[in-house]
Amino acid sequence: MMIAGPLLYRLLTEWHKNTHWQHDNARQPCSAPSSYPSPPPPQPADEDTGPACHVLDLRTNTCTEVHKLQPLPTLRLTDNVASAVIIDVADYPTRDSRQNRTWIVAERPPRPLGVGTLIKLQTSEELSGLGRIAAVNGICRYWISFAISGSTERCSLRAPIPWTALGPTERRVLTYLYHVLQPLPPPHPHFADNATLMLSTRTPYEFVAITNGDGMEVDLMQANIRRSS
């Protein structure tokens, strides 16, 4: 579908008014003398998995990058905890352009994540208090980034698009401007072998209405990957 110039301009203007674009800092991989075996492949260039130290093993001639576990943000909302979604996140957050931590969703949550969702974050070590998804603050081809409220620390949650529920602005961006969105970070490992997602030159997403407990449709719609035809 071809977009007329004025419509494209309005979509971009509306998106920039409602979204802060973020780009993660590049991570420097572990390096070792040339006589040593090559270290493990580095993460994608936009990933920064937090503070690290290097351990040199002279017996095996290897250099290993060891990351230090970071505590989850202190979330202190007092809403109904029973309605919160517990989200499994990776142990190591990334950093956005303002050095704020961004926690990466590791496993599919019990229901799609969207603005207003009450959440608790869970790593392999701990469970956070109660927070809320406050707003969308970043978008690329495969991920949506949400600002988290409930903490004095500015932090975000990054989720694969098929595990989210999105509003009208985000849906328009993914539908009409998909080709100009950043292809990094790469997809979550769960979707790495999905040909529709990896090879599409137009949006691979379709949006499905969501109903609340009373059977009424809400403004947010779940993003699904189209089935290849």
KAMO-V605707 format. One record per residue. PHI is phi in whole degrees, -180 to 180 (NA if undefined). Layout:
PHI / PHI
This chain:
NA / -87 / -103 / -67 / -52 / -61 / -67 / -61 / -62 / -65 / -62 / -64 / -62 / -63 / -64 / -67 / -69 / -107 / -138 / -100 / -74 / -131 / -133 / -69 / -72 / -73 / -97 / -90 / -74 / -64 / -123 / -144 / -54 / -63 / -78 / -86 / -61 / -62 / -71 / -58 / -57 / -70 / -70 / -52 / -60 / -92 / -95 / -129 / -93 / 96 / -56 / -145 / -127 / -113 / -112 / -102 / -102 / -71 / -69 / -104 / 56 / -125 / -118 / -117 / -91 / -116 / -92 / -93 / -61 / -113 / -69 / -67 / -64 / -83 / -106 / -132 / -68 / -116 / -72 / -69 / -63 / -62 / -92 / -75 / -96 / -85 / -113 / -77 / -119 / -64 / -65 / -115 / -78 / -98 / -122 / -87 / -65 / -102 / 67 / -84 / -77 / -124 / -92 / -101 / -66 / -97 / -128 / -59 / -73 / -60 / -148 / -59 / -95 / -150 / -58 / 100 / -68 / -79 / -137 / -129 / -96 / -136 / -104 / -72 / -111 / -155 / -125 / -81 / -78 / -95 / -133 / -140 / -74 / -95 / -168 / -81 / -126 / -173 / -151 / -139 / -66 / -117 / -136 / -119 / -110 / -116 / -76 / -107 / -104 / 114 / -135 / -75 / -87 / -76 / -148 / -135 / -127 / -109 / -129 / -60 / -56 / -66 / -104 / -123 / -121 / -118 / -85 / -60 / -64 / -64 / -65 / -66 / -61 / -69 / -81 / -101 / -117 / -55 / -67 / -101 / -77 / -65 / -85 / -118 / -64 / -67 / -61 / -56 / -52 / -62 / -111 / -63 / -101 / -83 / -63 / -61 / -70 / -78 / -107 / -69 / -96 / -120 / -56 / -91 / -101 / -129 / -119 / -118 / -63 / -113 / -111 / -87 / -63 / -92 / 82 / -92 / -71 / -107 / -68 / -78 / -129 / -76 / -93 / -120 / -82 / -61 / -77 / -68 / -101
